[in-house]
Amino acid sequence: MVLKYYTSTSQRSPVEEFILDQSESVQQEILDALVLLEDGKSLSMPLSRPLPGIHRGLHELRFKDKRGQVRIVYFFKKGDAIYFLHAFRKKTRTMSKKDKNLILKRLKEI
């Protein structure tokens, strides 16, 4: 499966920038998960969780380090690719409305 990162109109990739800003251990965990997805593996809890309450086909990768929880939201676009739309540090039990709106905005752009 082809992996693609959301790119802004200014050609920035916020997800890739976020990943590069993480510790080496989290970066390695993320890379391992990306390789599994690229190989067509189906990921499940605790590494990945579907987000049908936001949009069908949306999932989040879940990582944790000493600074807290890291989430990377991705979308399976049938016949095309897996798109990585948003990445953030989770600070509360639920995803913020701001994060949800940003994900939905980026989803419309792909």
C-alpha positions in Angstrom: 0.0 0.0 0.0 1.3 3.5 -0.8 1.7 5.9 2.1 1.1 9.6 1.6 1.3 12.5 3.9 -1.1 15.4 3.9 0.7 18.4 2.4 -0.5 22.0 2.9 -0.8 24.5 0.1 2.7 25.8 1.1 4.0 22.3 0.5 4.6 21.6 4.2 3.9 18.2 5.7 2.8 18.8 9.3 2.7 15.1 10.1 6.2 14.5 8.9 7.4 17.6 10.8 5.7 16.3 14.0 7.3 12.8 13.6 10.8 14.4 13.3 10.1 16.3 16.5 9.6 13.2 18.5 12.1 11.2 20.5 14.2 8.6 18.7 12.3 5.7 20.4 8.9 7.1 19.3 10.2 7.8 15.8 11.3 4.1 15.6 7.9 2.9 16.8 6.2 5.1 14.2 8.5 3.8 11.5 7.8 0.2 12.5 4.0 0.8 12.3 4.4 2.6 8.9 6.3 -0.4 7.5 3.5 -2.8 8.7 0.8 -0.6 7.0 2.9 -0.3 3.8 3.1 -4.1 3.8 -0.7 -4.3 3.9 -0.9 -5.5 7.5 -4.1 -4.8 9.5 -3.3 -3.1 12.7 -5.4 -3.3 15.9 -5.4 -2.2 19.5 -3.3 -1.2 21.3 -1.3 0.1 18.3 -4.1 1.3 16.1 -7.8 2.1 16.7 -10.6 3.0 14.2 -12.3 6.3 14.5 -15.7 5.7 12.9 -17.3 8.4 15.1 -15.4 11.0 13.2 -15.4 9.4 9.7 -15.5 6.0 8.2 -12.1 4.6 7.2 -10.3 6.9 9.7 -7.8 5.4 12.2 -5.3 6.5 14.8 -1.8 5.2 15.5 -1.2 5.2 19.3 2.2 5.7 20.9 3.4 6.6 24.4 6.6 8.0 25.8 7.6 9.7 29.0 6.1 13.0 27.7 2.7 11.5 27.2 0.6 10.0 24.4 1.2 10.6 20.7 -1.5 10.1 18.0 -1.2 10.0 14.3 -4.5 10.0 12.4 -4.6 8.2 9.0 -7.2 7.4 6.4 -7.6 4.5 4.0 -8.6 5.8 0.6 -9.7 2.8 -1.4 -7.7 2.1 -4.6 -5.4 5.0 -3.8 -3.3 5.1 -0.6 -3.1 5.5 3.1 -3.1 9.2 4.0 -1.6 10.5 7.2 -3.6 13.6 8.0 -2.8 14.8 11.5 -0.5 14.2 14.4 -0.6 15.5 17.9 0.1 14.9 21.6 -3.0 13.8 23.4 -3.6 15.7 26.6 -7.2 14.8 27.4 -9.3 11.7 27.4 -11.2 12.7 24.2 -9.9 14.3 21.0 -10.5 18.1 20.9 -13.1 19.6 18.6 -10.2 21.6 17.0 -8.3 18.4 16.1 -11.5 16.8 14.7 -12.3 19.8 12.6 -8.7 19.9 11.3 -8.8 16.2 10.4 -12.1 16.6 8.5 -10.8 19.7 6.7 -7.7 17.8 5.5 -9.8 14.8 4.6 -11.8 16.9 2.2 -8.6 18.1 0.6 -7.3 14.7 -0.4 
